[in-house]
Amino acid sequence: MTKAKIRKMFSGNNTCQGFYSFYHYLVSLATKRVFILKGGPGTGKSTLMKKIGMEMVTQGYEVEYHYCSSDNASLDGLVIPSLRIAIVDGTEPHVVDPKNPGVVEVIINLGDFWEEKWLLKNKEKIIELNKQKKLMFQLAYSHLREAKIVQEELTGYYQEAVDLVGVSQLLYEVGQNVFSDIKPQFVRTPMVRRLFASANTPDGYVTHLDSILQDTHNLYFFTGTLDQGKEEFLEAIYHEGMGRGLDCELYHCPFDPAKLELVYFPDPGVGFLRAHDFLVFEPSGLSGLNSWQEIDFDQYLDAKIMKLYKSEIREAKKRLFFLNKKAWEKLKMAQNFHNQLEKVYLPAINFTTLNEKGEELLKRILAK
């Protein structure tokens, strides 16, 4: 049997607002069953989800891997859309509150498979490591908040120089090109999901755009230093598509979740992506792409005004990169403390019983 596709994304992120969660959109497709995994570090939550995910893919089911922004090799969630089933990490900070416990949501406590006496012997060490990890996250968010102030300074320079009439004309032309042949579907309420395609992680800025956009037919790639026009453009495109009844996936900016990075309409397979200083992406690498158009928003900037602020913009960008790098370093330190916690917990876990629980969970899913 041919393996089905995997889509990768993030449901939570390390942002200028602290940890920001779209977890309710992770489980929005899972109307049949949501398995919520509880347990401490090293109890195998991510490993269990990956194991089940690969088994489902092998059997021909498309899956979504929702990665952890604080450890981008680990999973926070697994969704099997066609079965309307999800498995999620239900521990802090990504807490999922059951709405229909026992009927839709099922809580699985992996803490049942550890030896409490061992953990109590290491109580002080566990408390100290958790304290240090929390501090690193607080410092990371502090750096990102400071970077937000710098970003607002840059926005001020661009706002003075941008030709909003030109941006509005572009929006009209692109909208006519994309939506002219799409008949409005007023008989249905379109579905909207809000997630992250990219994340601030211990390894820097990480993106899964190539996975999310693997079925895209047409892509509009907005480049240039100007962000203001791009952000407003994406919001307008989203509302235009929704007004025509199109389902939409909105992928927010991992730096500032109030802003969009990508607007994607799965059907007809059209995406609108905002490039920025930290995003490295090559659209030509998408195998299913029929066409892509790069639109440089700097054409709507007044060169004379931009020249007046050339040195200020250069210095602000230096500070922006510095602060983001400091935030990533703190996230790396937080990850190191977490890894130490896992080493403390590992000897206390009964993996034989844990693996049996995983097999039982897989059988429940396959039983549909």
N, C-alpha and C positions, 0 to 999 in steps of 0.2 A: 504493500500500500504506500502511495506517495505521501510524503510528509506534508502536512498543512502548514500555512504560514504563521509566523509569530509577529505580533506588533509590540513594540517596546515603547514605554513612556514613563512618566513620573506622575504620582498623585499628590505628592507633598514636596515642599521645597524650602530651602534656606534663603530667606529674602530680607529686604530692608524692613519688613514688618515682623521679623522673627520667623518661626516655622509656620508655613502657610499650607493649609490642607484643603484638597479637593476630594477627600476620601468618599464623600457622598456620591460623587460622580463615578468613582471607581465601581461602586456596587449598584449603580442605577440600572445596569443591564441585568443584574442578578435577581430577578423577581421570583425565582423558584427556590434557591437555596444560597445562603451566605454562611460559610464556615469561618468563624472568628477564632483565630489561634491566640491563646494567652500563654505567657511563659517568659522567663528571663533570658539574658544573653546566652547564646550557645546552645539553646534547647532545640535547634534544628528547624525553626519555622521556615526560613528561606529555602533550606535544602529540601524540605518536604514539598514546598510549592513547586520548586524546579523539577523535582522527580515526577510529580503528578502532571505538570505542564508538558514535559517531554513525552510522557506516555500518551497524553491526549493528542499531541501533535502527530505522533507515530500512528495513531488510530484515525487520523484524518480530520481532527477538530482544530479549527483556528483558535488561537489563544492570545490573550493580552498579558504581557509581563509588565507589571508596574514596579519599577525599580526604586530603591531607597536612595534619596539624595544625600544621606549622610554616610552611605556605604554603597557606592554605585555598582558593586558586584553582587549585592543582595537584593532580594525581592521584598516588597511591602505587600504585594497582592498578585493574585492570578485570577483572570476572568476567562470563562469559556462561554462566549456570547450565545452560540446556538443552543446550548443547554440551559442558559440563564442561571449559571452557577458561578460563584466567586469564592475564593479562599483569601482571607486577609489577615495581616498581622494586626492584632487588636490591642497591642501594648502602647504605652506612651512613647512619642507624642501623637501617634496616629490612632486615636481611639475611635472605635465604631460603636455607636449606641444602638442596640437591637430595637427595632420598631415592632417586630412581630416575633418575639423570642419563642423558640420551639416550633414555630410554624414555618418561618422563613430563615431566621438566624439561628445558628447552632454554635454554642460556645464550646471549644475544645481546649481544655487546660493542660498544656504540656508540662506544667509545673508538677503534675501528678507523678511524673516519671523521674524526679530527682530525689536525692537523699538529703533530707533537711538537716540531719546532724552534721554532715560535711559542710554545708553552707553556714551553719551557725558557728562553726569553728573559724570561719573566715569572715565573720560579720563585719568587723572593723575595717578590713581591707576592702570589702565590697562597698561599704558606705563611703569610704574615702575616694575610691575610684569613681563612683557615681557623682560625688561632689566635684571632682576635678573635671569630669566630662561635661557636667552642666556649666561650669565656669567657662570652658572653651567655647561652648555654643553661645553663651551670652556675649563673649568678646567678639565672636564672628559676626553676630547680629549687630553689635555696636559699630564695627567697621562698615557693614553694609548700610546702616543708617547714615553714617557720615558720608558714604559714597553717594547716597541719595541726594544729599545737599549739594554735592558737586555736580551731579547730573542736572539738578534744577538750575544751577548757574549756567551750564551749557545750553539748556533749553531756552533760557532768557536771551542769549546771543542769537540763537537760530530764529526765535520768534520774531525778532526785529527785522530779520533779513528775508523771511520766507514770503513767497508770492502765493497767497491763499487762493486767489482767483485761478491761478495756473493749476494748483492741486485739485481744485473743484472741477475744473474742466477735464483733467485726467480721470478723475473718478467717474464722471459722466461717460467718457469714451470707453473706459474699461468695462463699466457696468453694462453699457449697450452691447459690447462685444460678447460678454460672458452670458448675460441673462436674456438676450433678445429672443433666443429660440426655446427658452424654458417657460412652459405654460404654468402659470400660478396654480397651486394646489390648495384651494381654500377649504377643501373638505376634510383636511387632516391638520393636526397640530404637530409642527415639526419638533423633533427631539434635539436638544442641545446638551452637549457634554463639555465641561470645562476641566482641563488638565494641564500638564506641562510637557512640552517636548524636550526641554533642556533643563539643566539643573546646576546650581552651585554645589560642588562636591569636594571631598578631600583631594581629588585629582584635578581640581580646577573646573572649568566650564565644560560640561559633558552634554552632548545632544544625541537624540535618537530620531532625528528628522528623516534619515534614510529609511528607517523602518516604518514610521508613521505614513510617509508619503509614497510607499512602495506601489500603491495602486493609482497614483495620480496620473491623469492624462494631460492636464494643462497646469502650469505653474507660473505665477507672476512673482518675480523676485525683486523686492524693493531694496535698492542699494543706496549708498551715499551717506554722508555724515548727518544729514537732517533726519531727526526722529519724529518731530512734531507732526509733520504732514502724514507720515507713514501710519502713526498710531490712529489718527482720526480717519484715515482712509480705511484701515482694517475694520474699525467700528462701523463705518458706513456700509461697507461691503457685507458685513455680517447681518446687519438689519435688512439690507436689500434681499439677501438670500432667504432670510427668515420670512420676510413678507411674501415670498413666492412659495413658501411651504417646504423649503429644503432643509433636511436634517443637517446639523452643523456641529463640527468639533472645533472648539476654541482652545488654543494652547497659549497660556499666559506667559508673560516674561518672568523668568526666575529671579531676576533682580528686583523688579517692582511688579507684583501680581495684579496691580490695578490696570496694567497695560497688556496688550496682546502681542504675541510674537508670530503666531500663525493662525489663519482662518482657513479651515478645510471643509469642503462640501463633499462627503463620500460619494454621493450620486448627484452630480455628474463627474466626480473625480477632479475637482478644481481646487487649487490651493493658492493662498496669498501669503507670502512669507516676508517678514521684515528682517533685513540684515542689520547688524549692529557691530560694535567694536569687538565683542567677545565671541561672536558666532562665526565659525569657519564651516562653510557648507558649499558643496559643488553640485548644483542641480543636474548637470549632465550625467551624473553617476546613477540617476534613477532609470532603471531598465524599462519601465512601462510608460515613460513620458513621451507623449506625442509632440509636445512643443513646450517651450518655456521662454518667457520674455523678461529680460532684466530692465527695470526702470530705475534710472538714477535720479533720485529726488534732489540732488544738488543742483540740478538744472533750474530749480525753483528758488534758489538762493541768490540774493543780490551780492555779487562779488565785491562791490565797493564797501558795503556794510561789513561783510565778513572779513575784509582786509583790516578794517579798523580794530577788530577784536582778535586778530591772528595770534598774538602772544598770549592773551588771556585764555583763549581756547586751548592752545598748546599746553599751558601750565595746568589747566583744569583737567585735561585728559591724562596727564602724567599722574595727578593725584587720584583720579578715578581708577586707573590701572593699579596703582600702588595699594589702594584701600581694598580692592577686590582680591588682590594677591594675599594681603594680610588676612582677609576673611577665609580664604581657602586654606591658608596655613593653620588657622585655628580649627577649622573643620578636620584637618588631618590629625591634629593633636587630639581632638575629641574622639576620632576613630581609633587612635592608638590606645586611649584609655578604655574604650569599648572592647577592643581586642584583648586587653588584659583582664577585663571582666569575664569574657568568654572562657579564658584559660582557667579562671577560678571555678566557673560553673561546670565545665566539661567533665571533671572527674566525678561529679555528683550525679550525672545523668545516666539512666538505664537505657542505653540505645537499643537493646533488644526489644524492650516493651515499646519504645518510641517508634521503631520501624514497623512493629505489628500494628500500631495505631495508624501509621501512614498507609499500610496496605488495606486496612479496614476503610479508611476514608476514600481511597481510590475505588474500592468496590461500591461504595455508596454513590459515588459520582457516576460510575459506569452503569449502575442500575437504573439511572435516570428517574 
